[in-house]
């Protein structure tokens, strides 16, 4: 039922679920590989649940008091829903398996934890970690859907007395000590109620007669591969996901491409599906690629992100170094492997000490790093694991070498989330920036999938950091023996080679765009500051920002996002064509230029305001007064003053309103583009008089 909330509108899944079908068994019968959970994840789950149950749920009772504000009087084990409903005292009820009516069907709960009282609260226990008070948003969202379904079913006995404010209990950081957070699932409960009202229950549906609604949420469905293959064979637009399917008028990919909507992303994805190959969405390279980047591929045990299994790294595709922890759950062996990696990372980062003098506008001279270290990983999941998880883990060590490596990874963690930063590059993200495939955006997070669309013959295996559950089952008996290295090496070698293959593909794009060097310069300045903070012993990494730092960081994210979109469009004609196609930009041939046109100011002065007439092939639908900037020279800003069927008149307002600047204006007969991009915003040094309420107040900092 929770899965239906992630795949709204899928008739196939809805009918199969309401008919009581076992989706996993059905998928296997249709030819899918048998799925399951890693034995390491199951063992970790059992350990954590045992820790929560220990000492009569002492840790959990303390968390309930801390987060829900109620003191649990006692624990009632083996309780039932009638007992919870009749209990007005504050007690923790441990329920066994429950069969509850849900709509016209039945929901089976293996167990449940409920806190009784005037208001009843549901406690959800999960085993993914909360690192620094932050848990994986995707996993939290999935948990919220599951708890919403459970609350909807439990309210059959407890009615509205059961609160939608649940307590989510997770392991804290890298150990088994529980921590918690309040999770209000009221929106999910409303969605479940709406879903139940629409579902058709019972019957024996035939899968071939039910239409799937294919989308990113399908990646967690057991029928994913079957539905994908079916839609590919029928050449259905639905294979590309709802974003494309909702915009095209034809059900067939081959019919939709000639009549595609004015959306460049949709047209490119349709073209890729028709040609069955990746299609370029950029004509220049928008990513900085170092001559010798530090490429890292790695894996950890499922359920234990700090339990490093293997790291394969190096600066040349011809020779990489593999470090393996043959028993990752043993701290000494794990730390020995991490120390070897840390020493090599420190040596790599330490090779960028050269600086050059830079003269500022105030004529002061400062030093900036000549270059900065760049890390390249297979995918975004590895980037997060390496910098945010391992970086935090290493900084908590007593070993100075491990601490230094953790600080370096902390710097990469801060650069990872900034649009346009290339200090840390995920191969999947870089490839998706420059090519589009005929699949779902969610599928493009899988590196072998992207490389296969490039025509490369690659092994279809997870590129890290989590291994395949079936592979884990074969690895389990080998832990602690020499057989671990032999089992892991082929896996890491493939992921390592695929990452280097991605870099070679990026290099085939030729020279980078004009703004790539500017963005890399920002990374060099940031690395310079990072080195200075390490030298002074002031390097610090907050788990969660608040107040002024949060405001500054969010504003920087917004500014950099807009700046990156602008820079890519100005550097790349293909990217700019997307804005022309959607009507956000104006392109045409200059028919006439009136350089002597003037307007009278309110004070009676004559103001030079040149006019430009563009001959256009398409109608410009934006309103009069729209501000546009000359793409060839964004200093020139003009407003739309008249629109004819094949002509647009613009009046220059900035950048070429002085006679000594008239040379910036285009010549008659010149093909030009006026884009919705002005000069780049400068990050403000001054704070506003009052921060928005969600950031607190300046005085708090």
ChimeraX attribute file (.defattr): number of C-alpha atoms within 10 A of each C-alpha:
attribute: neighborCount
match mode: 1-to-1
recipient: residues
	/A:1	19
	/A:2	17
	/A:3	17
	/A:4	19
	/A:5	19
	/A:6	19
	/A:7	21
	/A:8	16
	/A:9	15
	/A:10	18
	/A:11	19
	/A:12	19
	/A:13	26
	/A:14	23
	/A:15	21
	/A:16	21
	/A:17	20
	/A:18	21
	/A:19	16
	/A:20	14
	/A:21	14
	/A:22	11
	/A:23	15
	/A:24	17
	/A:25	14
	/A:26	15
	/A:27	19
	/A:28	15
	/A:29	11
	/A:30	12
	/A:31	11
	/A:32	16
	/A:33	13
	/A:34	12
	/A:35	14
	/A:36	10
	/A:37	13
	/A:38	21
	/A:39	19
	/A:40	18
	/A:41	18
	/A:42	13
	/A:43	12
	/A:44	19
	/A:45	19
	/A:46	12
	/A:47	13
	/A:48	20
	/A:49	17
	/A:50	13
	/A:51	18
	/A:52	21
	/A:53	12
	/A:54	12
	/A:55	10
	/A:56	13
	/A:57	16
	/A:58	14
	/A:59	16
	/A:60	23
	/A:61	20
	/A:62	16
	/A:63	21
	/A:64	22
	/A:65	12
	/A:66	13
	/A:67	12
	/A:68	16
	/A:69	10
	/A:70	16
	/A:71	16
	/A:72	19
	/A:73	11
	/A:74	14
	/A:75	17
	/A:76	17
	/A:77	13
	/A:78	11
	/A:79	17
	/A:80	17
	/A:81	19
	/A:82	10
	/A:83	12
	/A:84	24
	/A:85	17
	/A:86	11
	/A:87	16
	/A:88	13
	/A:89	15
	/A:90	20
	/A:91	21
	/A:92	28
	/A:93	23
	/A:94	18
	/A:95	19
	/A:96	15
	/A:97	12
	/A:98	16
	/A:99	12
	/A:100	18
	/A:101	16
	/A:102	20
	/A:103	18
	/A:104	11
	/A:105	14
	/A:106	14
	/A:107	16
	/A:108	13
	/A:109	15
	/A:110	10
	/A:111	11
	/A:112	20
	/A:113	18
	/A:114	24
	/A:115	29
	/A:116	23
	/A:117	20
	/A:118	13
	/A:119	14
	/A:120	25
	/A:121	22
	/A:122	23
	/A:123	21
	/A:124	20
	/A:125	20
	/A:126	16
	/A:127	21
	/A:128	23
	/A:129	23
	/A:130	19
	/A:131	18
	/A:132	14
	/A:133	13
	/A:134	13
	/A:135	17
	/A:136	11
	/A:137	9
	/A:138	9
	/A:139	12
	/A:140	15
	/A:141	15
	/A:142	15
	/A:143	19
	/A:144	23
	/A:145	23
	/A:146	19
	/A:147	25
	/A:148	26
	/A:149	23
	/A:150	23
	/A:151	25
	/A:152	25
	/A:153	23
	/A:154	23
	/A:155	16
	/A:156	14
	/A:157	16
	/A:158	19
	/A:159	14
	/A:160	14
	/A:161	15
	/A:162	24
	/A:163	17
	/A:164	22
	/A:165	17
	/A:166	25
	/A:167	25
	/A:168	21
	/A:169	24
	/A:170	24
	/A:171	24
	/A:172	20
	/A:173	22
	/A:174	17
	/A:175	11
	/A:176	19
	/A:177	13
	/A:178	22
	/A:179	18
	/A:180	21
	/A:181	19
	/A:182	15
	/A:183	19
	/A:184	17
	/A:185	22
	/A:186	16
	/A:187	12
	/A:188	22
	/A:189	22
	/A:190	13
	/A:191	16
	/A:192	25
	/A:193	15
	/A:194	11
	/A:195	17
	/A:196	17
	/A:197	10
	/A:198	10
	/A:199	15
	/A:200	15
	/A:201	17
	/A:202	14
	/A:203	11
	/A:204	12
	/A:205	14
	/A:206	10
	/A:207	15
	/A:208	10
	/A:209	9
	/A:210	15
	/A:211	15
	/A:212	24
	/A:213	20
	/A:214	24
	/A:215	25
	/A:216	16
	/A:217	18
	/A:218	25
	/A:219	16
	/A:220	11
	/A:221	17
	/A:222	21
	/A:223	22
	/A:224	17
	/A:225	16
	/A:226	15
	/A:227	21
	/A:228	20
	/A:229	12
	/A:230	14
	/A:231	18
	/A:232	18
	/A:233	9
	/A:234	13
	/A:235	17
	/A:236	20
	/A:237	27
	/A:238	26
	/A:239	27
	/A:240	25
	/A:241	20
	/A:242	16
	/A:243	13
	/A:244	21
	/A:245	22
	/A:246	11
	/A:247	14
	/A:248	22
	/A:249	14
	/A:250	16
	/A:251	14
	/A:252	17
	/A:253	25
	/A:254	17
	/A:255	17
	/A:256	21
	/A:257	20
	/A:258	11
	/A:259	12
	/A:260	20
	/A:261	17
	/A:262	16
	/A:263	17
	/A:264	20
	/A:265	16
	/A:266	21
	/A:267	20
	/A:268	21
	/A:269	26
	/A:270	28
	/A:271	23
	/A:272	20
	/A:273	26
	/A:274	16
	/A:275	13
	/A:276	14
	/A:277	19
	/A:278	25
	/A:279	20
	/A:280	19
	/A:281	21
	/A:282	20
	/A:283	18
	/A:284	22
	/A:285	23
	/A:286	27
	/A:287	23
	/A:288	22
	/A:289	21
	/A:290	17
	/A:291	9
	/A:292	13
	/A:293	21
	/A:294	21
	/A:295	25
	/A:296	25
	/A:297	29
	/A:298	29
	/A:299	25
	/A:300	20
	/A:301	23
	/A:302	25
	/A:303	19
	/A:304	19
	/A:305	21
	/A:306	24
	/A:307	22
	/A:308	26
	/A:309	28
	/A:310	27
	/A:311	24
	/A:312	21
	/A:313	26
	/A:314	21
	/A:315	20
	/A:316	13
	/A:317	14
	/A:318	8
	/A:319	9
	/A:320	17
	/A:321	12
	/A:322	21
	/A:323	20
	/A:324	24
	/A:325	26
	/A:326	22
	/A:327	21
	/A:328	22
	/A:329	17
	/A:330	12
	/A:331	12
	/A:332	12
	/A:333	18
	/A:334	20
	/A:335	21
	/A:336	14
	/A:337	20
	/A:338	23
	/A:339	19
	/A:340	15
	/A:341	20
	/A:342	22
	/A:343	14
	/A:344	17
	/A:345	23
	/A:346	17
	/A:347	12
	/A:348	16
	/A:349	18
	/A:350	13
	/A:351	11
	/A:352	17
	/A:353	14
	/A:354	13
	/A:355	14
	/A:356	11
	/A:357	12
	/A:358	12
	/A:359	10
	/A:360	9
	/A:361	7
	/A:362	6
	/A:363	8
	/A:364	9
	/A:365	12
	/A:366	11
	/A:367	13
	/A:368	20
	/A:369	20
	/A:370	15
	/A:371	20
	/A:372	26
	/A:373	22
	/A:374	22
	/A:375	25
	/A:376	26
	/A:377	28
	/A:378	32
	/A:379	24
	/A:380	20
	/A:381	17
	/A:382	22
	/A:383	26
	/A:384	19
	/A:385	21
	/A:386	26
	/A:387	23
	/A:388	22
	/A:389	22
	/A:390	21
	/A:391	25
	/A:392	25
	/A:393	19
	/A:394	25
	/A:395	21
	/A:396	12
	/A:397	14
	/A:398	9
	/A:399	12
	/A:400	11
	/A:401	18
	/A:402	25
	/A:403	20
	/A:404	20
	/A:405	25
	/A:406	27
	/A:407	25
	/A:408	24
	/A:409	26
	/A:410	26
	/A:411	23
	/A:412	26
	/A:413	23
	/A:414	16
	/A:415	20
	/A:416	21
	/A:417	12
	/A:418	17
	/A:419	18
	/A:420	25
	/A:421	22
	/A:422	27
	/A:423	27
	/A:424	26
	/A:425	26
	/A:426	24
	/A:427	26
	/A:428	23
	/A:429	15
	/A:430	20
	/A:431	24
	/A:432	17
	/A:433	15
	/A:434	20
	/A:435	21
	/A:436	28
	/A:437	28
	/A:438	27
	/A:439	24
	/A:440	24
	/A:441	15
	/A:442	13
	/A:443	16
	/A:444	21
	/A:445	21
	/A:446	21
	/A:447	26
	/A:448	25
	/A:449	19
	/A:450	25
	/A:451	23
	/A:452	16
	/A:453	21
	/A:454	19
	/A:455	11
	/A:456	13
	/A:457	10
	/A:458	16
	/A:459	15
	/A:460	14
	/A:461	15
	/A:462	18
	/A:463	29
	/A:464	24
	/A:465	25
	/A:466	21
	/A:467	19
	/A:468	16
	/A:469	17
	/A:470	15
	/A:471	11
	/A:472	19
	/A:473	14
	/A:474	12
	/A:475	16
	/A:476	14
	/A:477	11
	/A:478	17
	/A:479	17
	/A:480	15
	/A:481	12
	/A:482	11
	/A:483	13
	/A:484	20
	/A:485	18
	/A:486	12
	/A:487	14
	/A:488	19
	/A:489	16
	/A:490	11
	/A:491	21
	/A:492	23
	/A:493	18
	/A:494	18
	/A:495	27
	/A:496	24
	/A:497	17
	/A:498	23
	/A:499	26
	/A:500	22
	/A:501	16
	/A:502	21
	/A:503	19
	/A:504	12
	/A:505	14
	/A:506	23
	/A:507	15
	/A:508	10
	/A:509	15
	/A:510	11
	/A:511	14
	/A:512	18
	/A:513	20
	/A:514	16
	/A:515	18
	/A:516	22
	/A:517	14
	/A:518	13
	/A:519	20
	/A:520	20
	/A:521	18
	/A:522	16
	/A:523	23
	/A:524	21
	/A:525	17
	/A:526	19
	/A:527	25
	/A:528	21
	/A:529	15
	/A:530	18
	/A:531	21
	/A:532	13
	/A:533	14
	/A:534	14
	/A:535	10
	/A:536	9
	/A:537	9
	/A:538	10
	/A:539	16
	/A:540	11
	/A:541	15
	/A:542	9
	/A:543	12
	/A:544	10
	/A:545	14
	/A:546	16
	/A:547	18
	/A:548	18
	/A:549	14
	/A:550	15
	/A:551	18
	/A:552	17
	/A:553	14
	/A:554	13
	/A:555	14
	/A:556	17
	/A:557	15
	/A:558	12
	/A:559	17
	/A:560	21
	/A:561	14
	/A:562	15
	/A:563	20
	/A:564	19
	/A:565	15
	/A:566	21
	/A:567	21
	/A:568	22
	/A:569	21
	/A:570	23
	/A:571	22
	/A:572	18
	/A:573	14
	/A:574	18
	/A:575	21
	/A:576	23
	/A:577	19
	/A:578	19
	/A:579	19
	/A:580	21
	/A:581	16
	/A:582	15
	/A:583	18
	/A:584	18
	/A:585	22
	/A:586	28
	/A:587	25
	/A:588	20
	/A:589	19
	/A:590	21
	/A:591	18
	/A:592	17
	/A:593	19
	/A:594	12
	/A:595	18
	/A:596	13
	/A:597	15
	/A:598	16
	/A:599	12
	/A:600	11
	/A:601	9
	/A:602	7
	/A:603	6
	/A:604	8
	/A:605	10
	/A:606	12
	/A:607	15
	/A:608	18
	/A:609	22
	/A:610	23
	/A:611	22
	/A:612	23
	/A:613	21
	/A:614	25
	/A:615	19
	/A:616	18
	/A:617	12
	/A:618	15
	/A:619	14
	/A:620	21
	/A:621	11
	/A:622	14
	/A:623	11
	/A:624	13
	/A:625	13
	/A:626	13
	/A:627	21
	/A:628	24
	/A:629	25
	/A:630	26
	/A:631	24
	/A:632	16
	/A:633	16
	/A:634	20
	/A:635	16
	/A:636	23
	/A:637	25
	/A:638	25
	/A:639	19
	/A:640	22
	/A:641	17
	/A:642	14
	/A:643	18
	/A:644	11
	/A:645	11
	/A:646	13
	/A:647	19
	/A:648	22
	/A:649	20
	/A:650	25
	/A:651	22
	/A:652	25
	/A:653	19
	/A:654	16
	/A:655	18
	/A:656	21
	/A:657	22
	/A:658	13
	/A:659	10
	/A:660	8
	/A:661	11
	/A:662	15
	/A:663	11
	/A:664	16
	/A:665	20
	/A:666	18
	/A:667	15
	/A:668	14
	/A:669	13
	/A:670	13
	/A:671	14
	/A:672	17
	/A:673	23
	/A:674	24
	/A:675	25
	/A:676	18
	/A:677	22
	/A:678	18
	/A:679	13
	/A:680	14
	/A:681	10
	/A:682	10
	/A:683	11
	/A:684	10
	/A:685	7
	/A:686	6
	/A:687	11
	/A:688	9
	/A:689	8
	/A:690	10
	/A:691	14
	/A:692	11
	/A:693	8
	/A:694	10
	/A:695	17
	/A:696	16
	/A:697	14
	/A:698	13
	/A:699	7
	/A:700	9
	/A:701	9
